[in-house]
Amino acid sequence: MPNIKSAKKRVIVSQTKAKRNASAKSALRTSLKKARVAIANDAENKDEALKAAGISLDKAAAKGLIHKNNAARKKSRLAKAANAKAED
């Protein structure tokens, strides 16, 4: 544990941010999983799930949680999977 006051604050702040990032990343993974399951099961709400996943990916990229190219790649793959399932 640091002795300097500013270093103590940095530890507390970094722990707080780590918890917030972990929570946000978990929510992102949940929305992606919901979209993948909806696409796989050809559910009626797959369009809403796909849209929600896209929005959550964009927000995560904007906040620096994931890289913007990572978000774009995941959105592309979800859309590709949805289109492939629609063709079947």
C-alpha positions as a printed NumPy array, in Angstrom:
array([[  0.   ,   0.   ,   0.   ],
       [  1.412,   3.399,  -0.931],
       [  2.356,   5.99 ,   1.656],
       [  1.912,   9.132,  -0.437],
       [ -1.569,  10.645,  -0.4  ],
       [ -1.853,  11.036,  -4.17 ],
       [ -0.688,   7.456,  -4.725],
       [ -3.324,   6.219,  -2.26 ],
       [ -5.967,   8.106,  -4.212],
       [ -4.744,   6.629,  -7.513],
       [ -5.146,   3.114,  -6.063],
       [ -8.718,   3.849,  -4.99 ],
       [ -9.599,   5.514,  -8.293],
       [ -8.111,   2.712, -10.36 ],
       [-10.02 ,   0.096,  -8.339],
       [-13.263,   2.009,  -8.868],
       [-12.644,   2.297, -12.601],
       [-11.711,  -1.392, -12.839],
       [-15.02 ,  -2.356, -11.212],
       [-16.958,  -0.068, -13.525],
       [-15.15 ,  -1.434, -16.594],
       [-15.747,  -5.025, -15.498],
       [-19.434,  -4.349, -15.045],
       [-19.738,  -2.615, -18.421],
       [-17.825,  -5.375, -20.187],
       [-20.048,  -8.006, -18.591],
       [-23.159,  -6.145, -19.779],
       [-21.644,  -5.975, -23.268],
       [-20.992,  -9.72 , -23.303],
       [-24.564, -10.354, -22.139],
       [-26.061,  -8.284, -24.947],
       [-23.852, -10.043, -27.5  ],
       [-24.872, -13.442, -26.161],
       [-28.567, -12.496, -26.309],
       [-28.135, -11.449, -29.938],
       [-26.284, -14.654, -30.855],
       [-28.911, -16.827, -29.151],
       [-31.751, -14.912, -30.826],
       [-30.093, -15.369, -34.231],
       [-29.408, -19.065, -33.63 ],
       [-32.983, -19.75 , -32.488],
       [-34.441, -17.528, -35.222],
       [-36.398, -15.709, -32.522],
       [-38.924, -12.99 , -33.3  ],
       [-36.915, -10.417, -31.32 ],
       [-33.645, -11.048, -33.171],
       [-33.784,  -7.654, -34.911],
       [-34.166,  -5.833, -31.59 ],
       [-31.429,  -7.95 , -30.011],
       [-29.122,  -7.252, -32.959],
       [-29.808,  -3.526, -32.74 ],
       [-29.253,  -3.491, -28.956],
       [-25.975,  -5.369, -29.373],
       [-24.824,  -2.865, -31.999],
       [-25.654,   0.055, -29.745],
       [-23.859,  -1.496, -26.779],
       [-20.807,  -2.203, -28.959],
       [-20.738,   1.413, -30.149],
       [-21.024,   2.714, -26.591],
       [-18.244,   0.413, -25.393],
       [-16.001,   1.584, -28.228],
       [-16.8  ,   5.241, -27.511],
       [-15.901,   4.793, -23.843],
       [-12.643,   3.05 , -24.704],
       [-13.748,  -0.29 , -23.267],
       [-12.956,  -2.029, -26.549],
       [-11.227,  -0.827, -29.709],
       [-13.441,   0.64 , -32.423],
       [-12.244,  -1.953, -34.954],
       [-13.117,  -4.709, -32.486],
       [-16.646,  -3.286, -32.206],
       [-16.954,  -3.003, -35.988],
       [-15.766,  -6.576, -36.458],
       [-18.234,  -7.946, -33.914],
       [-21.119,  -5.98 , -35.459],
       [-20.176,  -7.235, -38.896],
       [-20.047, -10.845, -37.764],
       [-23.416, -10.574, -36.025],
       [-24.992,  -9.069, -39.14 ],
       [-23.386, -11.716, -41.327],
       [-24.736, -14.479, -39.082],
       [-28.218, -12.935, -39.107],
       [-28.197, -12.665, -42.904],
       [-26.963, -16.242, -43.31 ],
       [-29.728, -17.47 , -40.994],
       [-32.325, -15.436, -42.938],
       [-31.287, -17.076, -46.2  ],
       [-31.863, -20.589, -44.806]])
